[in-house]
Amino acid sequence: AMAGKAAAAVEPLGRTAEEAAWAETLRGACEPEHHWRYRREFLLRNVGELPAAGSAQLQRLVSLSMVWANHVFLGCRYPPQVMEKALEMAEGIQVTNAPVRTTRDELVAKVKK
């Protein structure tokens, strides 16, 4: 029984090996390990049943995972409805070492003071 427990602990978020392997197929070729770890968590938290390859459901999930990761790590901005959905889906993900960004509006406000 111990061997089974140890193997299970390796899978992120208590997911099956199949789900973990599925997530790996969605990793970007140049995606840094740090970014990928969190985007993988986003995907696994939100996937439910594994969607069919090429399905609209999969494309939407992958797109929202990228919106979220790009926002957190690169400071990208998206339309409010998109941001809202991505942030809602990321609820509970604890990101460490994410850059702290100041929006252009905040920078402009500081200068005006």
Secondary structure, DSSP 8 states (H G I E B T S, - for coil): -HHHHHHHHHSGGG--HHHHHHHHTT--TT--HHHHHHHHHHHHHH-SS---TT-HHHHHHHHHHHHHHHHHHH-----HHHHHHHHHHTTT----S------HHHHHHHHH-
